[in-house]
Amino acid sequence: MGIFTKGLEIMTLHYDEFKSPIGRILFVSNGDAICALDFEGYESRLNTLLEKRFGPVEFRKRSDPQHLTRDLQDYFDGDLAALDRVPVCMRGTPFQEQVWKALRTIPAGSTWTYGRLATELGRPLAARAVGHANSQNPIAIIVPCHRVIGSSSSLTGYAGGLDRKQWLLGHEGAISKPLAAVAS
């Protein structure tokens, strides 16, 4: 799946957009699974993470790759398990992939600390490394890094912005009421 240019394979990825209560969401598919999901205004981060994982990439607009808009709409309409069934292609270091896979086991409506996530992975002293891997998560919401909080229950770090993290946790019932919709 790609084209060849001067001996380098360029991965062709398909993308589309979804208008959500927390702003426009951009998502990317490799044809088999979702490999990136981020927010409008974070395109540079999205591109950097994709090139780091896949090498040179070419983007083609494609209407609803993986039929993700239905699952996103279901999630935002209150079916908090709707994204659990979405196939993902994470492609990171073995440790990153271990962290990202563990993120998908945190139930909606729950939060874990970085320390708990590290302990769940059998590496109780690796909370900082877990935090770093969490920050490199290329598939926001579907790989729910927003469900990880600081040891003092503070809403620390979220690449999409703390207002979105707070909204998502409120939407899922992990914290009291979500904030008003984030401007798109």
C-alpha positions in Angstrom: 0.0 0.0 0.0 2.1 2.9 -1.2 3.8 4.4 -4.2 7.5 4.3 -4.9 9.5 7.4 -5.4 13.3 7.4 -5.9 13.6 4.0 -4.1 11.6 5.2 -1.0 8.1 3.7 -0.4 5.6 6.4 0.4 2.7 5.1 2.5 -0.7 6.2 1.3 -3.0 7.1 4.1 -6.7 8.0 3.9 -8.2 10.7 6.0 -11.5 12.3 6.8 -13.0 14.7 9.4 -15.8 14.6 12.0 -17.4 17.6 13.6 -17.8 16.8 17.3 -18.9 18.7 20.4 -15.2 19.2 21.3 -14.1 20.5 17.9 -13.3 19.1 14.5 -11.6 15.7 14.7 -9.2 14.4 12.0 -8.7 10.7 11.5 -6.4 8.7 9.3 -6.6 5.0 8.1 -4.0 2.8 6.5 -6.8 0.8 4.8 -7.0 -1.8 7.5 -7.3 0.2 10.7 -7.3 3.7 12.2 -3.7 4.8 12.7 -4.3 8.4 13.9 -6.9 10.6 15.4 -6.3 14.1 16.5 -8.0 17.5 16.7 -8.1 20.5 14.3 -5.2 22.7 15.1 -2.9 19.8 15.9 -2.3 18.7 12.2 1.5 19.3 12.6 1.6 16.9 15.6 -0.5 14.4 13.7 1.8 14.5 10.7 5.0 14.3 12.8 3.7 11.2 14.7 2.6 9.5 11.4 5.9 10.1 9.7 7.8 8.9 12.7 5.8 5.7 12.7 5.4 5.1 8.9 8.1 7.1 7.2 7.1 9.3 4.3 3.4 9.5 3.9 0.9 10.8 1.3 -2.6 11.8 2.4 -5.7 11.2 0.3 -9.1 12.4 1.3 -11.5 9.5 1.5 -15.0 9.6 2.8 -15.2 7.9 6.2 -12.4 5.3 6.1 -13.2 2.4 8.4 -16.7 3.9 8.8 -15.4 5.7 11.9 -17.9 8.6 11.8 -20.8 6.2 12.8 -18.7 5.0 15.8 -17.7 8.6 16.8 -21.3 9.7 16.5 -22.4 6.8 18.7 -19.7 7.6 21.3 -20.7 11.3 21.4 -24.4 10.3 21.6 -23.6 8.3 24.8 -22.6 4.8 23.7 -19.3 4.9 25.5 -18.3 1.5 24.3 -18.7 2.4 20.6 -15.0 3.0 20.1 -14.0 -0.2 21.8 -14.6 -2.2 18.6 -12.6 0.2 16.3 -9.5 -1.6 14.9 -6.3 0.4 15.4 -2.8 0.3 14.0 -0.6 1.7 16.8 2.9 1.0 15.5 5.3 2.4 18.1 8.1 1.0 20.2 7.3 -2.3 22.1 6.9 -0.3 25.3 4.7 2.3 23.7 2.5 -0.3 22.2 2.2 -2.1 25.6 1.1 1.2 27.2 -1.3 2.0 24.4 -2.8 -1.4 24.5 -3.3 -1.1 28.3 -5.0 2.3 27.8 -7.8 0.5 25.9 -8.5 -1.6 29.0 -9.4 1.4 31.1 -13.2 1.4 31.2 -15.1 4.5 30.2 -16.2 6.3 33.4 -12.9 5.4 35.1 -9.6 7.0 35.5 -6.2 5.6 36.4 -3.1 7.4 37.5 0.2 7.0 35.6 1.5 5.0 38.6 -1.5 2.6 38.4 -1.0 2.2 34.7 2.7 1.4 35.3 1.8 -1.1 38.0 -0.8 -2.8 35.7 2.1 -3.2 33.2 4.2 -4.9 35.8 6.6 -1.9 35.9 5.6 0.0 39.1 8.6 2.3 38.9 8.0 3.4 35.3 5.3 6.0 35.8 7.3 8.7 34.1 8.0 6.4 31.1 4.3 5.5 31.0 3.5 9.2 31.0 5.9 9.8 28.1 4.4 6.9 26.1 1.0 8.2 26.9 1.9 11.6 25.4 2.9 10.0 22.2 -0.4 8.2 21.7 -1.4 8.8 18.0 -5.0 7.8 18.3 -6.8 10.1 20.8 -10.2 9.1 22.2 -10.1 5.6 20.7 -6.9 4.8 22.6 -8.2 6.7 25.7 -5.2 8.4 27.1 -7.5 11.0 28.5 -8.5 8.5 31.2 -5.0 8.8 32.8 -4.6 11.5 35.5 -2.0 12.7 37.9 -1.4 11.0 41.3 -3.2 13.9 43.0 -6.3 13.3 40.7 -5.3 16.4 38.7 -6.0 16.5 35.0 -2.4 16.6 33.9 -1.3 16.6 30.3 -3.5 16.0 27.2 -2.1 16.7 23.8 -5.6 17.9 22.7 -5.8 20.4 25.5 -7.0 20.0 29.1 -10.4 21.5 28.3 -11.0 18.6 25.9 -9.7 16.1 28.5 -12.1 17.5 31.1 -15.0 17.4 28.6 -14.3 13.8 27.7 -14.0 12.6 31.3 -17.3 14.5 32.1 -19.0 12.9 29.1 -17.9 9.5 30.3 -19.0 10.2 33.9 -15.5 9.9 35.3 -15.8 13.4 36.7 -18.8 15.7 37.4 -20.5 17.5 34.5 -18.5 18.1 31.3 -17.7 21.6 30.3 -19.7 23.2 27.6 -18.8 22.1 24.1 -15.3 23.2 23.0 -15.4 25.8 20.2 -14.6 24.2 16.8 
